[in-house]
Amino acid sequence: MDLLHDAHALAPVLTALRHSLHREPELGLDLPLTQAKVIAALDGLGLEITPGRALSSVTAVLRGGSPGPALPRGGHPGQAAPRGGPTRPAVLLRGDMDALPVQEDTGVPYASVVDGRMHACGHDLHTAGLVGAAHLLAARREQLAGDVVFMFQPGEEGQGGAKIMIDEGVLDAAGERVVAAYALHVVSRGAPTGYAATRPGPMLAASDTVHVTVRGEGGHGSSPHAAVDPVPALCAMVTALQTLVTREIDIFDPAVVTVGRLEAGTAPNVIPESGRFSATVRTFSDASRATVRAAFERTVHGLAAAHGVRADIDYVHQYPPTVNHDGEAAFALDTARDVLGEDRVLPAPTPMAGSEDFSFVLREVPGAFLGLGACPVGTDPATAPMNHSPQAVYDDGALPHAAALLAGLALRRLALTAQE
């Protein structure tokens, strides 16, 4: 398979696209400039392109030309095909496109020209890499034993764009539910350029956000007995939540509770009416997620009662854990070895506590999520600025690796399906 060689030939085009995306980053679900650039980059490939309705997504379908197994429309192999005729298996490849509300501080010549916005998480590489995969696969159309769905997704950074695209039918865009789905994420720290890693089971954590407001009765700081002070209650809650994790959660199914915001009061001699804190909760299974929520709410309400205050809890479920299917993770590692080279594959020993809305896709279909190193040459991967940092820099040299790996996953998975 000569994918990596051909991907390197595409490097100047992919780099130019990546730099264009980086200069003009867009946030959230509405990415009109990014959407237009992607559609232009796919022009001439013979893809069936559908823009999103509720968001600036792009869904593109490549029809393969090689004979493959026929799937009955609306059914499974072995069933009689109803009216409408058979369809062919399809594989989905995902690339997210949105940036972050971060002021760039990298000094690169293609730095963001939009104040307060930056591709600090490398989604510009994901987008350009997926465009590269589309080019590689379109050139190999006759080898594809099925179809490929390219999912260009806005709103990964907290808006759940993947879920919206699923609701709009991306998993069935080729005419039948995809048999597998794959995505990758570059890292600016932790791995040299072109090194891939994944693992079976949990790959990334669930992400939930909790906002707690504690209400008491204000008064003068000299007479706390005449007021109901929310501040000691807030402090007790934050401390108890740290203990909760160590005493109620199985260390082999871990959780992280971090209080990142705490505020109360306006003056040192004033007891405030209320105070509040916000926390992020990371878990790696549905069971742990439910346990943490129940314990969190019990702890906060119990301490509120003990301090004679009231507590309001807004517990927001965001993304579920990203869980790779065991067989698909093994297949992805094998494909990475074949495409990138044996020495460029690193089985991930543990999951990471970051989160991803590709988790919604993996709840619907088998698949795997991979990491790909993009630490610039000459930079120490152990100390480089990490994803989301204003100083995060990603190596353009990762683009051919991303394109080739994604293309290889689709080619090999469709070929495997044809043999089943």
C-alpha positions as CSV (number, residue, x, y, z in Angstrom):
1,M,0.0,0.0,0.0
2,D,1.7,3.2,-1.2
3,L,-0.6,5.6,0.6
4,L,2.1,7.4,2.6
5,H,4.2,8.1,-0.5
6,D,1.2,9.6,-2.4
7,A,0.2,11.5,0.7
8,H,3.6,13.2,0.8
9,A,3.1,14.3,-2.8
10,L,-0.1,16.0,-1.6
11,A,1.7,17.7,1.3
12,P,2.0,21.2,-0.3
13,V,-1.7,21.3,-1.1
14,L,-2.7,20.1,2.3
15,T,-0.3,22.5,4.1
16,A,-1.7,25.5,2.1
17,L,-5.2,24.4,3.1
18,R,-4.2,24.0,6.8
19,H,-2.5,27.4,6.9
20,S,-5.6,29.0,5.3
21,L,-7.8,27.4,8.0
22,H,-5.4,28.4,10.7
23,R,-5.4,32.1,9.7
24,E,-9.2,32.4,9.7
25,P,-10.4,30.2,12.6
26,E,-14.1,29.9,13.4
27,L,-15.9,28.9,16.5
28,G,-18.8,26.6,17.4
29,L,-21.4,25.3,15.0
30,D,-21.3,28.2,12.4
31,L,-18.2,27.9,10.3
32,P,-19.2,29.3,6.9
33,L,-15.6,30.2,5.7
34,T,-14.3,26.8,6.8
35,Q,-17.2,25.0,5.1
36,A,-16.6,26.9,1.9
37,K,-12.8,26.0,1.9
38,V,-13.6,22.3,2.5
39,I,-16.1,22.2,-0.3
40,A,-13.6,23.9,-2.7
41,A,-10.9,21.5,-1.7
42,L,-13.1,18.5,-2.5
43,D,-14.0,19.9,-5.9
44,G,-13.4,17.5,-8.8
45,L,-13.2,14.4,-6.8
46,G,-16.6,13.1,-7.8
47,L,-18.1,13.1,-4.3
48,E,-21.7,13.5,-3.3
49,I,-21.5,16.6,-1.0
50,T,-24.3,17.6,1.4
51,P,-24.0,20.7,3.6
52,G,-25.5,20.6,7.1
53,R,-28.8,22.1,7.9
54,A,-28.5,23.1,11.6
55,L,-24.7,23.6,11.4
56,S,-21.9,24.4,8.9
57,S,-21.0,20.8,8.4
58,V,-20.0,18.9,5.2
59,T,-20.9,15.3,4.5
60,A,-19.3,13.8,1.4
61,V,-19.8,10.3,0.1
62,L,-17.3,8.6,-2.2
63,R,-18.7,5.6,-4.1
64,G,-16.3,2.8,-4.6
65,G,-15.9,1.0,-7.9
66,S,-14.7,-2.4,-6.8
67,P,-17.2,-5.2,-6.4
68,G,-18.1,-5.6,-2.8
69,P,-20.7,-7.4,-0.7
70,A,-24.3,-6.2,-1.3
71,L,-26.2,-5.2,1.8
72,P,-30.0,-5.4,1.6
73,R,-31.4,-1.9,2.0
74,G,-32.7,-1.6,5.5
75,G,-31.4,-5.0,6.5
76,H,-28.3,-7.1,7.0
77,P,-26.2,-9.6,4.9
78,G,-28.2,-12.7,4.2
79,Q,-31.6,-11.1,4.3
80,A,-33.8,-10.7,1.2
81,A,-33.4,-7.3,-0.3
82,P,-36.7,-5.3,-0.2
83,R,-37.7,-2.8,-2.9
84,G,-35.0,-0.3,-3.7
85,G,-32.3,-2.8,-4.3
86,P,-29.1,-3.6,-2.4
87,T,-26.6,-1.1,-1.1
88,R,-22.9,-1.6,-0.3
89,P,-21.0,-1.3,3.0
90,A,-19.6,2.1,4.0
91,V,-17.0,3.3,6.4
92,L,-17.0,6.8,8.0
93,L,-14.0,9.0,8.5
94,R,-14.4,12.1,10.8
95,G,-12.5,15.4,10.9
96,D,-13.6,18.2,13.3
97,M,-13.2,21.8,12.1
98,D,-13.8,24.3,14.9
99,A,-11.3,26.4,16.7
100,L,-11.0,27.7,20.3
101,P,-11.6,31.1,21.9
102,V,-7.8,31.5,22.6
103,Q,-5.5,34.4,21.7
104,E,-2.7,32.9,19.7
105,D,0.9,33.4,20.9
106,T,2.9,31.2,18.6
107,G,4.7,33.6,16.2
108,V,4.2,31.3,13.2
109,P,3.8,33.1,9.8
110,Y,0.3,31.7,9.3
111,A,-1.0,32.7,12.8
112,S,-4.6,33.6,13.3
113,V,-5.7,37.0,12.1
114,V,-8.8,36.9,14.2
115,D,-8.4,38.3,17.7
116,G,-9.3,35.8,20.5
117,R,-9.5,32.8,18.2
118,M,-7.0,30.1,17.5
119,H,-6.8,26.6,16.2
120,A,-5.1,25.7,19.5
121,C,-6.3,22.0,19.4
122,G,-5.2,21.1,15.9
123,H,-8.5,20.8,14.2
124,D,-7.1,22.6,11.2
125,L,-4.8,19.5,10.7
126,H,-7.8,17.2,11.1
127,T,-9.7,19.0,8.4
128,A,-6.8,19.1,6.0
129,G,-5.9,15.5,6.8
130,L,-9.4,14.3,6.0
131,V,-9.3,16.3,2.7
132,G,-6.1,14.5,1.9
133,A,-7.7,11.1,2.7
134,A,-10.5,12.0,0.3
135,H,-8.0,12.7,-2.5
136,L,-6.1,9.5,-1.8
137,L,-9.3,7.4,-1.8
138,A,-10.8,9.1,-4.9
139,A,-7.6,8.1,-6.8
140,R,-8.2,4.5,-5.6
141,R,-11.9,4.5,-6.3
142,E,-11.7,1.2,-8.2
143,Q,-10.0,-0.5,-5.2
144,L,-12.8,0.4,-2.8
145,A,-15.0,-2.5,-1.9
146,G,-17.7,-0.1,-0.7
147,D,-18.3,3.5,0.0
148,V,-16.7,6.1,2.2
149,V,-18.5,8.8,4.2
150,F,-16.3,11.9,5.0
151,M,-17.7,13.7,8.1
152,F,-16.4,17.3,8.3
153,Q,-17.8,18.4,11.7
154,P,-18.2,21.7,13.4
155,G,-18.8,22.2,17.1
156,E,-16.6,19.6,18.7
157,E,-15.3,22.0,21.4
158,G,-18.3,21.7,23.7
159,Q,-21.3,22.2,21.3
160,G,-21.8,18.5,20.4
161,G,-21.6,18.9,16.7
162,A,-21.2,15.1,16.2
163,K,-24.6,14.5,17.8
164,I,-26.3,17.0,15.6
165,M,-24.7,15.5,12.5
166,I,-25.9,12.0,13.6
167,D,-29.4,13.4,14.0
168,E,-29.1,14.8,10.5
169,G,-28.2,11.4,9.1
170,V,-24.5,11.3,8.6
171,L,-24.2,7.7,9.7
172,D,-26.6,6.7,6.9
173,A,-25.4,9.1,4.3
174,A,-24.2,6.4,1.9
175,G,-27.7,4.7,2.0
176,E,-27.0,2.2,4.8
177,R,-25.6,2.5,8.3
178,V,-21.8,2.6,8.2
179,V,-20.1,-0.6,9.3
180,A,-17.3,1.3,11.1
181,A,-16.1,4.8,11.9
182,Y,-12.7,6.2,12.6
183,A,-11.2,9.5,13.7
184,L,-7.8,10.8,14.9
185,H,-6.6,13.6,17.0
186,V,-3.2,15.3,16.7
187,V,-1.2,16.2,19.9
188,S,1.4,18.9,20.1
189,R,3.0,17.3,23.1
190,G,3.7,13.7,24.1
191,A,4.6,12.1,20.7
192,P,6.8,12.9,17.8
193,T,5.3,13.7,14.4
194,G,3.7,10.8,12.7
195,Y,3.5,8.4,15.6
196,A,0.1,6.9,16.1
197,A,-1.5,5.4,19.3
198,T,-4.8,3.9,20.4
199,R,-6.1,1.2,22.7
200,P,-9.1,-1.0,23.2
201,G,-11.8,0.1,25.6
202,P,-11.9,3.6,27.0
203,M,-9.7,6.0,25.1
204,L,-11.1,9.3,26.5
205,A,-13.2,10.4,29.4
206,A,-16.8,11.5,29.7
207,S,-17.0,15.2,30.4
208,D,-19.6,16.8,32.7
209,T,-19.8,20.3,34.1
210,V,-21.4,21.2,37.4
211,H,-22.4,24.6,38.6
212,V,-23.3,24.9,42.3
213,T,-24.9,28.0,43.9
214,V,-25.0,28.1,47.7
215,R,-27.5,30.6,49.3
216,G,-27.4,31.9,52.8
217,E,-28.3,35.2,54.5
218,G,-26.0,38.2,54.2
219,G,-24.7,40.3,57.1
220,H,-21.8,42.1,58.7
221,G,-18.6,40.3,59.0
222,S,-18.4,41.3,62.7
223,S,-21.6,39.5,63.6
224,P,-21.6,36.1,61.7
225,H,-24.1,34.7,64.2
226,A,-26.7,37.1,62.9
227,A,-26.2,35.9,59.3
228,V,-26.1,32.5,57.5
229,D,-22.6,32.4,55.9
230,P,-22.4,30.5,52.6
231,V,-18.5,30.7,52.5
232,P,-17.7,28.0,55.0
233,A,-20.2,25.7,53.3
234,L,-18.6,26.4,49.9
235,C,-15.1,25.6,51.3
236,A,-16.4,22.4,53.0
237,M,-18.0,21.2,49.8
238,V,-14.9,21.7,47.7
239,T,-12.8,19.8,50.2
240,A,-15.3,17.0,50.6
241,L,-15.6,16.5,46.8
242,Q,-11.8,15.7,46.7
243,T,-12.3,13.1,49.4
244,L,-15.3,11.7,47.7
245,V,-13.2,10.6,44.7
246,T,-10.7,8.8,46.8
247,R,-13.2,7.0,49.0
248,E,-16.2,6.1,46.7
249,I,-14.7,5.5,43.3
250,D,-12.9,2.3,42.3
251,I,-9.3,3.2,41.5
252,F,-9.5,0.8,38.5
253,D,-12.5,2.8,37.0
254,P,-11.2,6.3,38.0
255,A,-12.8,9.7,38.1
256,V,-11.5,13.3,38.3
257,V,-13.3,16.1,40.0
258,T,-11.7,19.5,39.6
259,V,-13.2,22.7,40.9
260,G,-11.9,25.4,38.5
261,R,-14.0,28.3,39.6
262,L,-15.0,29.6,43.1
263,E,-16.4,33.0,44.0
264,A,-18.2,34.7,46.8
265,G,-18.4,38.1,48.3
266,T,-17.5,41.7,47.5
267,A,-15.7,43.0,50.6
268,P,-13.7,41.5,53.5
269,N,-16.2,42.7,56.1
270,V,-19.4,41.6,54.3
271,I,-21.0,38.2,54.6
272,P,-22.4,37.5,51.2
273,E,-25.9,36.3,50.4
274,S,-24.6,33.6,48.1
275,G,-21.5,32.0,46.6
276,R,-20.9,29.6,43.8
277,F,-18.4,27.2,42.3
278,S,-18.1,25.3,39.1
279,A,-16.4,21.9,38.5
280,T,-15.5,19.5,35.7
281,V,-16.1,15.8,36.2
282,R,-14.2,13.2,34.1
283,T,-15.1,9.5,34.2
284,F,-14.4,6.5,32.0
285,S,-17.5,4.4,32.2
286,D,-21.3,4.9,32.5
287,A,-21.3,3.2,35.9
288,S,-18.6,5.5,37.3
289,R,-20.3,8.5,35.8
290,A,-23.6,7.7,37.6
291,T,-21.8,7.0,40.9
292,V,-20.0,10.3,40.8
293,R,-23.1,12.3,40.1
294,A,-25.1,10.6,42.9
295,A,-22.2,11.1,45.4
296,F,-21.6,14.7,44.2
297,E,-25.3,15.7,44.7
298,R,-25.6,13.9,48.1
299,T,-22.4,15.5,49.4
300,V,-23.4,19.0,48.4
301,H,-26.9,18.8,49.7
302,G,-25.8,17.1,52.9
303,L,-23.2,19.8,53.7
304,A,-25.7,22.5,52.8
305,A,-28.1,21.1,55.4
306,A,-25.3,20.9,57.9
307,H,-24.4,24.5,57.4
308,G,-28.0,25.7,57.3
309,V,-27.8,27.0,53.7
310,R,-29.5,26.0,50.5
311,A,-27.7,24.6,47.4
312,D,-28.8,24.6,43.8
313,I,-27.0,22.2,41.5
314,D,-26.9,22.4,37.7
315,Y,-25.3,19.1,36.6
316,V,-24.7,19.2,32.9
317,H,-23.9,16.0,31.0
318,Q,-21.7,16.9,28.0
319,Y,-19.8,14.1,26.3
320,P,-19.9,10.4,27.2
321,P,-16.7,8.4,27.4
322,T,-15.0,7.7,24.1
323,V,-14.8,3.9,24.1
324,N,-13.0,2.0,21.3
325,H,-14.4,-1.3,20.2
326,D,-11.8,-4.0,21.0
327,G,-11.6,-5.5,17.5
328,E,-11.6,-2.1,15.8
329,A,-8.8,-0.8,18.0
330,A,-6.7,-3.9,17.1
331,F,-7.5,-3.3,13.5
332,A,-6.6,0.3,13.7
333,L,-3.2,-0.5,15.3
334,D,-2.5,-3.1,12.6
335,T,-3.5,-0.5,9.9
336,A,-1.2,2.1,11.4
337,R,1.7,-0.3,11.4
338,D,1.0,-1.1,7.7
339,V,0.6,2.5,6.6
340,L,3.1,4.4,8.9
341,G,5.6,1.7,9.8
342,E,6.0,-0.7,12.6
343,D,8.2,1.6,14.6
344,R,5.7,4.5,14.5
345,V,2.9,2.7,16.4
346,L,2.5,3.1,20.1
347,P,-0.3,1.1,21.9
348,A,-1.7,3.5,24.5
349,P,-1.3,2.0,28.0
350,T,-4.0,4.1,29.6
351,P,-6.9,6.3,28.5
352,M,-6.6,10.1,28.6
353,A,-8.9,12.3,30.7
354,G,-9.7,14.6,27.8
355,S,-13.1,14.2,26.1
356,E,-14.4,14.0,22.6
357,D,-17.8,14.1,20.9
358,F,-16.7,11.3,18.6
359,S,-18.0,9.3,21.6
360,F,-21.5,9.8,20.2
361,V,-20.5,8.1,16.9
362,L,-18.9,5.2,18.7
363,R,-22.1,4.7,20.7
364,E,-23.9,4.1,17.4
365,V,-21.4,2.1,15.3
366,P,-18.2,0.1,15.8
367,G,-14.9,2.0,15.4
368,A,-11.8,3.5,17.0
369,F,-10.3,6.9,17.9
370,L,-6.6,7.3,17.5
371,G,-4.0,9.8,18.6
372,L,-1.3,11.1,16.2
373,G,1.9,12.9,17.1
374,A,2.4,16.4,15.6
375,C,5.2,17.8,17.8
376,P,7.5,19.9,15.6
377,V,10.9,18.6,14.8
378,G,13.5,20.1,17.2
379,T,10.9,20.5,20.0
380,D,11.0,18.1,23.0
381,P,7.7,16.2,23.0
382,A,7.9,15.9,26.8
383,T,7.9,19.7,27.4
384,A,6.2,21.2,24.3
385,P,3.1,23.4,24.9
386,M,0.1,21.1,24.9
387,N,-3.2,21.2,23.1
388,H,-5.3,24.3,23.9
389,S,-2.2,26.3,24.9
390,P,-1.8,29.8,23.2
391,Q,1.7,28.6,22.4
392,A,0.7,25.2,20.9
393,V,2.4,24.6,17.6
394,Y,1.6,21.6,15.3
395,D,3.9,20.2,12.7
396,D,2.7,20.4,9.1
397,G,4.6,17.2,8.6
398,A,1.8,15.3,10.3
399,L,-0.6,16.0,7.5
400,P,0.6,13.2,5.1
401,H,0.5,10.8,8.0
402,A,-3.0,11.8,9.0
403,A,-4.3,11.5,5.4
404,A,-2.6,8.2,4.7
405,L,-3.7,6.7,8.0
406,L,-7.4,7.7,7.5
407,A,-7.4,6.5,3.9
408,G,-5.8,3.2,5.0
409,L,-8.4,2.6,7.6
410,A,-11.2,3.0,5.0
411,L,-9.5,0.9,2.3
412,R,-8.6,-2.0,4.6
413,R,-11.8,-2.0,6.5
414,L,-13.9,-2.2,3.4
415,A,-11.6,-5.0,2.1
416,L,-12.1,-6.9,5.3
417,T,-15.8,-6.6,5.1
418,A,-15.7,-8.0,1.6
419,Q,-13.9,-11.1,2.9
420,E,-16.5,-11.7,5.7
